[in-house]
Amino acid sequence: MEPDTQNGGGMAKLGIWLVVLLLIIGGIVVYGKRGEDTKKASVKEPIKIGFIGPLTGDLANIGANTKAAVEIGVDDINSAGGIGGRTLEVVYEDSQCTPAKSTSAANKLISVDKVAAILGDTCSSATLAIAPIVEQAKVPLISYASTAAKVSDAGDFIFRTVPSDVLQSSFAAKYAVEKLAKKKVAIIFVNNDWGLGLSKGFSEAFKAGGGEAVFSEGIDATSKDARSLLSKIKAIKADILYLLVMPGQAEIVIKQAQELSLKISIFGADPLEDMTVWNNAGKAGEGVMFTTIGTSPSDDFKAKMKAKVGSDEIIYSGPFAYDGLKILGKVIGEVGTDGTAIKDALYKVSYEGGVSSPKIEFDQNGDPKEAGYAIKIVKNGKPVVVK
Amino acid sequence: MDIVPQLIANSIIAGSIYTILALGFNLSFSTGKFIDMGYGVMMVIGGYAVFYLSKILGLPLPVGILLGLVISGLVSYLAYTVVYKPLRARKASGAVLLIASLGVLTALQAVIAILFTSQFQTLSGLLSGNRVFEIFGGAITAVQLTTLALGIFLFVILAVILKYTMCGKAVTAISDDEEVSKIVGINTEKIIGSVFFISGVIGGLGGMLIGFDTGIEPIMGLPWLLSAVTAVIIGGIGNVYGSIAGGFLLAFAENFGIWQIPGEWKSAITFGILILFLLFRPRGLFPK
């Protein structure tokens, strides 16, 4: 029986190799044809730009709000005749703001959709994760929300319309020392690039202003138990808590601080703009202050956003993403879809009349040259601007 | 101010929820003999059932909770009959069952996310005020006290049932040796099915309590499951007393650990303990 089995094995092996061969030939034929098709159609094909953001997960609200703003941008550009006669198409990818998902989204956009440029990601850790990928593929990337200091040095192809945290945290620290007359700060930061960057920037500026940073500890992004951290802060007797966590975690820390009757002013950063935090926090949220990145959306933009999302909520990242898209549209219209050409043009662009800031120009790091901030305080369950 | 009373309170709060989750997990693990990752999603289902029934549909809270418990129990029972039972009948290995249960976790989690979005939701709005009690200088809320009470209650009930009732004795017999139990005439499939129902109910209860205390989101299952598994391994697999010891030991270690070292190391403490136990005392504090 043995020779037979061996013979059968040999036949089976031959069969497998035949299948492999067929697949290879078939693949070459099909892909070769596809190549020809794209060449022929390239004139009429839409220009594709990728969008990466948290469309699901804890930050889904930010992602959805930003996506709506980008959709408005696409409509605006296409109704004005597109880019050089070609329509603009944005391919949306979900990253949940995690470096791993963002990486696969970027790879997909670059190799499958062959996008000319990418808008993304929201979280700095995710943007930093995809920076080397777009850098290697020579695809320019504009982040509309990643504010970590490190993004400045992420690469030549990495731009952002949103200003760096270094500016935001020092602005917040100065406000806490000078206007609120606080002397001892405790910092809780989410243990990632964003949290670490802001916490460092804040404590440096706070010390420079004559204050003292008495406590600075991280918390895992998934943790929903800050009680022991807050208990330590209560024992230290700090007079202000700088809270650097994201929606989904912020309301819990704020509530737990109230449960532990921790009497302390809480001061946060721009992600607290998200209304879900205040809906969930309820009364515990009253009096919490935070910095927001100053945006001055036009009434036209506000109306369009309201029609898209069904509420007045405009998260800061939306206008920055809208302007990022408009800038890309403008630049691609001038120099075409070559990545390096777009990159070179971005360093020279001067874009005015945007919805995020009056004028956007990039410095040598790809950061915006100007930045404005405002302070908001939660009153009756809603953040309002402090004058 | 002395920080120790609050740290003790924090540990008790965390420990009581770990205990509840560990009790349910221990039950299905000791009879089914595989790591049921799907248990994680029962917490999510319990929490979202209350969220949907009471917060969206506006049913009275007790009705929502009761229905929620039944739903999470039924889903757990169905997961067993539809997925695990046929696999077990085919003598699938523990690894296969583990992966199948991971599939159950991921799939059901996705369904919840599609139905209710991935947004973080709180249930605390359903309660008319959550009073804060001060006990020896440590603050603890009414929800957390309820969690503690329920944890102790469940522990006592399970211990009594397992020891004194026919059904409980059958469960113990199956966890000792399934084949022999079959031979002596125990309807093992039926018993294991009801064990999965009960463990689903306990998981659902845990999810609701988490929802009332902090909040719920579709992806919360896995991190809580991992803590429960750690508590079970510390306490001793298949031992009810182990669940309570493991749950509280883990909670005290985590909360007192970050007293001296920064908070970002909390999960490192958890899993460090897990590794130490697996290496040096793999059968836990109270081996069966």
Interface residues (C-beta under 8 A of the other chain):
Chain A: T56 G57 D58 A60 N61 Q96 I188 N191 E217 G218 I219 D220 T222 S223 K224 D225 A226 R227 S228 L229 S231 K232 K234 A235 K237 P247 G248 E251 I252 K255 E259 L260 S261 T276 N280 G282
Chain B: M1 D2 I3 Q6 L7 N10 I13 A14 A113 T117 S118 Q119 F120 Q121 T122 S124 G125 N130 V132 A139 T141 I210 T214 G215 E217 I219 M220 P223 E254 N255 I258 W259 P262 G263 E264 K266 S267
